[in-house]
Amino acid sequence: MNPIRIAKNWISYRRTVSELGNLSNQTLSDIGISRYEIRNIANRSFR
């Protein structure tokens, strides 16, 4: 993987973690995600 792609993936990963982290516990529950799963879900999206 080239460095530019790695950087773009990292930025997208952090954005996803941030956006999911800003959701309320109720909203996360509604979409079937618990707060402790956020990083794992974001990580799976960019592998």
Protein Blocks (a to p, Z undefined) as FASTA:
>chain_A
ZZklmmmmmmmmmmmmmmmmmpcfklmmmnopafklmmmmmmmmmZZ
